[in-house]
Amino acid sequence: MTRDESRTLAITAAVLFLAGAARAGLEAARPPLALEADTVSAQELAADSQEMVEEEERRSAPLAPGERLDPNVASEEELDRLPGIGPAAARAIVESRSADGPFADVGALTRVRGIGPATVERLAPLLTLERGGGGGRARRAAATTPRTAGAASSANQRAAGPIDLNGATAGELEQVRGIGPALAARIIARRDEVGGFARVEDLIEVRGIGPATLESMRGRFFVRQ
């Protein structure tokens, strides 16, 4: 074997060795990357789980002494706190409100699927109606259900007005039922990212807010033009 052939063989061997070493290095580097991705996924899963726990706690929290809910503005989570009103009935109230307009009085809740006069009478002391319809319709309902309407009137209190979505602080966002510290932080982060929401419906772009949650919050926000 000549000197040139020996040199060529040595170079080839060196190249093969370096290539093998580089491949081994890449293979060794892959597990930490996968582990990092798994860690991120685990963190997101933990955050979602915590949000679910917080939502369940809010739904199961009993009304405070003297607290009243307005079925014309209360979110699905708030309505779920009423005794005897589960998630399905709370959702039905919100859907009826969206489809047929606000409730003229407490007695009008009987138009909701699964809610009868006995349930309305039982809930009347826990409800207030500041934003219902008015006029003759309300008076006719009061005439047919005097005890229910009278109880709602005596329990009347003013509900908080809607919040400017682009000007709200984290604390103000957390005053809305269904929004905890984690979700408020994500709303603000998304707002900063897009330079402000163009409409309330843009909340659907925030992780943790689905169609049902958005619908329950719709009446609680507005976007200043």
Secondary structure as a PSIPRED ss2 file (coil, helix, strand):
# PSIPRED VFORMAT (PSIPRED V4.0)

   1 M C   1.000  0.000  0.000
   2 T C   1.000  0.000  0.000
   3 R H   0.000  1.000  0.000
   4 D H   0.000  1.000  0.000
   5 E H   0.000  1.000  0.000
   6 S H   0.000  1.000  0.000
   7 R H   0.000  1.000  0.000
   8 T H   0.000  1.000  0.000
   9 L H   0.000  1.000  0.000
  10 A H   0.000  1.000  0.000
  11 I H   0.000  1.000  0.000
  12 T H   0.000  1.000  0.000
  13 A H   0.000  1.000  0.000
  14 A H   0.000  1.000  0.000
  15 V H   0.000  1.000  0.000
  16 L H   0.000  1.000  0.000
  17 F H   0.000  1.000  0.000
  18 L H   0.000  1.000  0.000
  19 A H   0.000  1.000  0.000
  20 G H   0.000  1.000  0.000
  21 A H   0.000  1.000  0.000
  22 A H   0.000  1.000  0.000
  23 R H   0.000  1.000  0.000
  24 A H   0.000  1.000  0.000
  25 G H   0.000  1.000  0.000
  26 L H   0.000  1.000  0.000
  27 E H   0.000  1.000  0.000
  28 A H   0.000  1.000  0.000
  29 A H   0.000  1.000  0.000
  30 R H   0.000  1.000  0.000
  31 P H   0.000  1.000  0.000
  32 P H   0.000  1.000  0.000
  33 L H   0.000  1.000  0.000
  34 A H   0.000  1.000  0.000
  35 L H   0.000  1.000  0.000
  36 E H   0.000  1.000  0.000
  37 A H   0.000  1.000  0.000
  38 D H   0.000  1.000  0.000
  39 T H   0.000  1.000  0.000
  40 V H   0.000  1.000  0.000
  41 S H   0.000  1.000  0.000
  42 A H   0.000  1.000  0.000
  43 Q H   0.000  1.000  0.000
  44 E H   0.000  1.000  0.000
  45 L H   0.000  1.000  0.000
  46 A H   0.000  1.000  0.000
  47 A H   0.000  1.000  0.000
  48 D H   0.000  1.000  0.000
  49 S H   0.000  1.000  0.000
  50 Q H   0.000  1.000  0.000
  51 E H   0.000  1.000  0.000
  52 M H   0.000  1.000  0.000
  53 V H   0.000  1.000  0.000
  54 E H   0.000  1.000  0.000
  55 E H   0.000  1.000  0.000
  56 E H   0.000  1.000  0.000
  57 E H   0.000  1.000  0.000
  58 R H   0.000  1.000  0.000
  59 R H   0.000  1.000  0.000
  60 S H   0.000  1.000  0.000
  61 A C   1.000  0.000  0.000
  62 P C   1.000  0.000  0.000
  63 L C   1.000  0.000  0.000
  64 A C   1.000  0.000  0.000
  65 P C   1.000  0.000  0.000
  66 G C   1.000  0.000  0.000
  67 E C   1.000  0.000  0.000
  68 R C   1.000  0.000  0.000
  69 L E   0.000  0.000  1.000
  70 D C   1.000  0.000  0.000
  71 P C   1.000  0.000  0.000
  72 N C   1.000  0.000  0.000
  73 V C   1.000  0.000  0.000
  74 A C   1.000  0.000  0.000
  75 S C   1.000  0.000  0.000
  76 E H   0.000  1.000  0.000
  77 E H   0.000  1.000  0.000
  78 E H   0.000  1.000  0.000
  79 L H   0.000  1.000  0.000
  80 D H   0.000  1.000  0.000
  81 R C   1.000  0.000  0.000
  82 L C   1.000  0.000  0.000
  83 P C   1.000  0.000  0.000
  84 G C   1.000  0.000  0.000
  85 I C   1.000  0.000  0.000
  86 G C   1.000  0.000  0.000
  87 P H   0.000  1.000  0.000
  88 A H   0.000  1.000  0.000
  89 A H   0.000  1.000  0.000
  90 A H   0.000  1.000  0.000
  91 R H   0.000  1.000  0.000
  92 A H   0.000  1.000  0.000
  93 I H   0.000  1.000  0.000
  94 V H   0.000  1.000  0.000
  95 E H   0.000  1.000  0.000
  96 S H   0.000  1.000  0.000
  97 R H   0.000  1.000  0.000
  98 S H   0.000  1.000  0.000
  99 A H   0.000  1.000  0.000
 100 D H   0.000  1.000  0.000
 101 G C   1.000  0.000  0.000
 102 P C   1.000  0.000  0.000
 103 F C   1.000  0.000  0.000
 104 A C   1.000  0.000  0.000
 105 D C   1.000  0.000  0.000
 106 V H   0.000  1.000  0.000
 107 G H   0.000  1.000  0.000
 108 A H   0.000  1.000  0.000
 109 L H   0.000  1.000  0.000
 110 T H   0.000  1.000  0.000
 111 R H   0.000  1.000  0.000
 112 V C   1.000  0.000  0.000
 113 R C   1.000  0.000  0.000
 114 G C   1.000  0.000  0.000
 115 I C   1.000  0.000  0.000
 116 G C   1.000  0.000  0.000
 117 P H   0.000  1.000  0.000
 118 A H   0.000  1.000  0.000
 119 T H   0.000  1.000  0.000
 120 V H   0.000  1.000  0.000
 121 E H   0.000  1.000  0.000
 122 R H   0.000  1.000  0.000
 123 L H   0.000  1.000  0.000
 124 A H   0.000  1.000  0.000
 125 P H   0.000  1.000  0.000
 126 L H   0.000  1.000  0.000
 127 L E   0.000  0.000  1.000
 128 T C   1.000  0.000  0.000
 129 L C   1.000  0.000  0.000
 130 E C   1.000  0.000  0.000
 131 R C   1.000  0.000  0.000
 132 G C   1.000  0.000  0.000
 133 G C   1.000  0.000  0.000
 134 G C   1.000  0.000  0.000
 135 G H   0.000  1.000  0.000
 136 G H   0.000  1.000  0.000
 137 R H   0.000  1.000  0.000
 138 A H   0.000  1.000  0.000
 139 R H   0.000  1.000  0.000
 140 R H   0.000  1.000  0.000
 141 A H   0.000  1.000  0.000
 142 A H   0.000  1.000  0.000
 143 A H   0.000  1.000  0.000
 144 T H   0.000  1.000  0.000
 145 T C   1.000  0.000  0.000
 146 P H   0.000  1.000  0.000
 147 R H   0.000  1.000  0.000
 148 T H   0.000  1.000  0.000
 149 A H   0.000  1.000  0.000
 150 G H   0.000  1.000  0.000
 151 A H   0.000  1.000  0.000
 152 A H   0.000  1.000  0.000
 153 S H   0.000  1.000  0.000
 154 S H   0.000  1.000  0.000
 155 A C   1.000  0.000  0.000
 156 N C   1.000  0.000  0.000
 157 Q C   1.000  0.000  0.000
 158 R C   1.000  0.000  0.000
 159 A C   1.000  0.000  0.000
 160 A C   1.000  0.000  0.000
 161 G C   1.000  0.000  0.000
 162 P C   1.000  0.000  0.000
 163 I E   0.000  0.000  1.000
 164 D E   0.000  0.000  1.000
 165 L C   1.000  0.000  0.000
 166 N C   1.000  0.000  0.000
 167 G C   1.000  0.000  0.000
 168 A C   1.000  0.000  0.000
 169 T C   1.000  0.000  0.000
 170 A H   0.000  1.000  0.000
 171 G H   0.000  1.000  0.000
 172 E H   0.000  1.000  0.000
 173 L H   0.000  1.000  0.000
 174 E C   1.000  0.000  0.000
 175 Q C   1.000  0.000  0.000
 176 V C   1.000  0.000  0.000
 177 R C   1.000  0.000  0.000
 178 G C   1.000  0.000  0.000
 179 I C   1.000  0.000  0.000
 180 G C   1.000  0.000  0.000
 181 P H   0.000  1.000  0.000
 182 A H   0.000  1.000  0.000
 183 L H   0.000  1.000  0.000
 184 A H   0.000  1.000  0.000
 185 A H   0.000  1.000  0.000
 186 R H   0.000  1.000  0.000
 187 I H   0.000  1.000  0.000
 188 I H   0.000  1.000  0.000
 189 A H   0.000  1.000  0.000
 190 R H   0.000  1.000  0.000
 191 R H   0.000  1.000  0.000
 192 D H   0.000  1.000  0.000
 193 E H   0.000  1.000  0.000
 194 V H   0.000  1.000  0.000
 195 G C   1.000  0.000  0.000
 196 G C   1.000  0.000  0.000
 197 F C   1.000  0.000  0.000
 198 A C   1.000  0.000  0.000
 199 R C   1.000  0.000  0.000
 200 V H   0.000  1.000  0.000
 201 E H   0.000  1.000  0.000
 202 D H   0.000  1.000  0.000
 203 L H   0.000  1.000  0.000
 204 I H   0.000  1.000  0.000
 205 E H   0.000  1.000  0.000
 206 V C   1.000  0.000  0.000
 207 R C   1.000  0.000  0.000
 208 G C   1.000  0.000  0.000
 209 I C   1.000  0.000  0.000
 210 G C   1.000  0.000  0.000
 211 P H   0.000  1.000  0.000
 212 A H   0.000  1.000  0.000
 213 T H   0.000  1.000  0.000
 214 L H   0.000  1.000  0.000
 215 E H   0.000  1.000  0.000
 216 S H   0.000  1.000  0.000
 217 M H   0.000  1.000  0.000
 218 R H   0.000  1.000  0.000
 219 G H   0.000  1.000  0.000
 220 R H   0.000  1.000  0.000
 221 F E   0.000  0.000  1.000
 222 F E   0.000  0.000  1.000
 223 V C   1.000  0.000  0.000
 224 R C   1.000  0.000  0.000
 225 Q C   1.000  0.000  0.000
